[in-house]
């Protein structure tokens, strides 16, 4: 999601600039070191798992691919901008920077789609599940839809901008302050608030249904160990997915709140507030680091992924 040009950071003293650069470099280097190998291993594990057996494995593959893009494209850009500005010219500014929005939105929408699919599967167990062809179509549709709704709008407004430090940066240039505020609210609502509401609603209802099944099975089918085993497997799958979503949202909400604060508070006060700039870096890091934790969560909670 858009953030102020790094050029705005350099209107303050040299010590602050150095500290901010160092913090950004350390945090985003951590993201690269953990996120790149972790998501590569996750992609390989899902490939070995034969995802045709479960539709949500295609979704996890899509998320891992988007997360890998964040670790290998978005994070290095954040570090590079601190020291060199934007050296790749106008075309790459419009394409490469906007593609970050594609990775972020794909991850958000896919998490939400998984929640809806889990809800549909458990609430209506006799309905036909997504087959391999449908899962592939959904993944392709999500990538296309996210490009049109998130990456393309930003690509149109990205321009090269010369900061106060003399370096050139790639940053959104909005027609007006009102347009910028509407755009930022659009991003927060569509890619943070709405997914949070949908995911929470789905998983709360899923847990209610699954635990009711477990209670009935325990009381009325004490000797049917196979039924209890299947229900407990359902619970485990849902717990893993809920864990992924919970971390995802905990990392997203601070970023959304800070974006709204930046838009509706005094611009001059925000530009000269060092605490705000540190908070901006930390929240942006949290917003990005959620793209590195999926392999860790899946490895720690799923024996199947550890075996893969």
QUIHUZI-V902667 format. One record per run of one state. SS is the DSSP state (a for helix, b for strand, c for the rest). FROM is the first residue (numbers start at 1). TO is the last residue. Records with the same first field share a line. If there is no record, write none. Layout:
BEGIN
SS: FROM-TO + FROM-TO
END
This chain:
BEGIN
c: 1-5 + 12-13 + 49-50 + 54-54 + 85-88 + 124-131 + 163-167 + 173-176 + 221-224 + 265-266 + 273-273 + 290-293 + 302-302 + 308-308
a: 6-11 + 14-48 + 51-53 + 55-84 + 89-123 + 132-157 + 177-220 + 225-264 + 267-272 + 274-289 + 294-301 + 303-307
b: 158-162 + 168-172
END
